[in-house]
């Protein structure tokens, strides 16, 4: 999940405190720069869906007075192109799944 609209000084702890209500967070990565942003990875995809679909009022996170801009993270064009091209440069229809360490068959379901 992409979190934008942040200001300098926001920390992983600030984001975790607010976004943990949607589910178990695996990772938070804060990119501090001119326009700080963050990525949050949830253990379960439906938790990410809930965090994106919910409303986030101004002031809900410290250092985010306008309220965060929460969207599904999208891969960079180059990364996406590289991950779907086969050895011959054509689409290989490959699907790479990561982050299922310790997940049971029941948790993964019929994916």
Phi and psi in degrees as a GROMACS rama.xvg file:
@    title "Ramachandran Plot"
@    xaxis  label "Phi"
@    yaxis  label "Psi"
@TYPE xy
-90.621  134.125  UNK-2
-121.758  113.285  UNK-3
-115.125  -177.093  UNK-4
76.1158  19.9564  UNK-5
-89.3122  162.511  UNK-6
-117.136  163.405  UNK-7
-53.1434  138.474  UNK-8
103.814  -13.6531  UNK-9
-68.4651  141.757  UNK-10
-120.704  167.634  UNK-11
-58.539  -37.5762  UNK-12
-63.6408  -40.6921  UNK-13
-59.9484  -46.3319  UNK-14
-68.1132  -41.9802  UNK-15
-61.6773  -41.9538  UNK-16
-58.4986  -39.438  UNK-17
-83.5593  -47.2984  UNK-18
-83.7616  -9.93786  UNK-19
-67.5502  -16.5833  UNK-20
-65.8182  -17.0482  UNK-21
-88.536  -18.3972  UNK-22
155.218  -177.059  UNK-23
-70.8755  119.076  UNK-24
-90.675  129.24  UNK-25
-88.3512  -37.7532  UNK-26
-156.646  144.174  UNK-27
-129.464  128.775  UNK-28
-124.732  116.005  UNK-29
-101.643  127.799  UNK-30
-105.248  104.886  UNK-31
-88.3346  125.427  UNK-32
-163.314  -156.802  UNK-33
-60.3622  -41.549  UNK-34
-123.237  86.2233  UNK-35
-58.7144  145.438  UNK-36
-149.021  172.482  UNK-37
-145.787  160.41  UNK-38
-122.583  135.86  UNK-39
-120.473  131.646  UNK-40
-112.054  124.267  UNK-41
-97.1879  155.665  UNK-42
-66.265  -37.9999  UNK-43
-120.285  133.136  UNK-44
-56.5284  -40.1832  UNK-45
-59.9094  -28.0315  UNK-46
-67.0065  -40.509  UNK-47
-63.2594  -41.7805  UNK-48
-56.7753  -46.343  UNK-49
-62.9667  -39.8714  UNK-50
-66.9902  -33.3684  UNK-51
-76.8257  -39.6704  UNK-52
-78.4307  -20.7206  UNK-53
-73.9512  162.014  UNK-54
-91.6026  147.822  UNK-55
-128.946  100.471  UNK-56
-70.2122  156.866  UNK-57
-54.7614  138.323  UNK-58
81.4338  3.32203  UNK-59
-69.6909  -21.3681  UNK-60
-127.998  134.021  UNK-61
-56.5118  146.265  UNK-62
67.0847  25.8063  UNK-63
-145.82  65.3813  UNK-64
-65.4874  -25.8546  UNK-65
-86.0726  -8.64216  UNK-66
92.1923  143.105  UNK-67
-73.3367  152.688  UNK-68
-97.9155  110.993  UNK-69
-112.691  121.015  UNK-70
-139.817  163.99  UNK-71
-68.8148  134.917  UNK-72
-70.345  139.368  UNK-73
-119.97  139.701  UNK-74
-68.3949  152.579  UNK-75
-63.6641  149.597  UNK-76
-50.0506  -48.0338  UNK-77
-62.8794  -43.8236  UNK-78
-64.3873  -42.9146  UNK-79
-65.2645  -44.3704  UNK-80
-63.0143  -43.774  UNK-81
-63.7119  -38.6593  UNK-82
-74.8838  -19.0894  UNK-83
-106.241  -5.84965  UNK-84
-87.8591  135.1  UNK-85
-80.4895  -174.406  UNK-86
-61.6041  -30.1276  UNK-87
-90.0811  8.04362  UNK-88
84.7084  -1.27742  UNK-89
-98.6314  159.488  UNK-90
-61.0364  123.745  UNK-91
-96.5342  -2.02793  UNK-92
55.8931  32.4316  UNK-93
-81.1213  145.629  UNK-94
-125.084  122.547  UNK-95
-107.168  125.404  UNK-96
-118.711  125.989  UNK-97
-129.372  164.055  UNK-98
87.3075  18.9536  UNK-99
-104.072  28.3756  UNK-100
-59.9648  123.869  UNK-101
76.6939  4.1568  UNK-102
-76.5979  137.976  UNK-103
-85.66  165.159  UNK-104
-58.9606  -34.3787  UNK-105
-65.5617  -41.4164  UNK-106
-67.662  -36.7631  UNK-107
-75.2606  -36.6312  UNK-108
74.9793  -147.301  UNK-109
-96.4784  31.4203  UNK-110
